[in-house]
Amino acid sequence: MSKKLTTAEMGRMNIDQYKESDKLPLVVVLDNVRSQHNVGAVFRTADAMRIERVILCGICCCPPNAEIHKTALGAEESVEWQYYKNTLDAVHALQAEGYTVFAVEQAHDSVTLEDVAEQIVNGTCPNGKWAVVLGHEVFGVQQEVVDSCTQCIEIPQYGTKHSMNVSVTAGIVMYRLASSLRRATKK
């Protein structure tokens, strides 16, 4: 029977070590995500995947915030973050820094998350730095932001619902892209 690991046995780094560690060239942009718990969950997953940073835009609440902390459990202190009033400004700034920016959205001509992940592993995805934009819980990513992105990534869904919770979607996207980035750098 398996015995659960203790925190000490996991050998996790402290916040200072985390801040000094190498990060994956992946940025998560939250476009008007209203739930502080969703924002906190994104921070926590970003810490777990060791991504570069989180960008909060529009109505997103920013740390320090007790509700964000409930789900982030301190990851809002380890993960670098920025705030932009306008998501389009964040996208343009990332593009100026050389990032390929994807909107995570159901759209005409979207590509599957799996396709993008494989392109990263195979070296056929443009640039070496990526950003993903995730949108409001009801309205998704703003159309003007979608229009400014390189392409839309879609997670295929096979049930009756047309969407998933934004923090769940962020977790799936971060995990899949982080796995591909790690595989690509081992080649």
Secondary structure, 3 states (H helix, E strand, C coil): CCCCCCHHHHCCCCHHHHHHCCCEEEEEEEECCCCHHHHHHHHHHHHHHCEEEEEEECCCCCCCCHHHHHHHCCHHHHCEEEEECCHHHHHHHHHHCCCEEEEECCCCCCEEHHHHHHHHHHCCCCCCCEEEEEEECCCECCHHHHHHCCEEEECCCCCCCCCCCHHHHHHHHHHHHHHHHHHHHHC
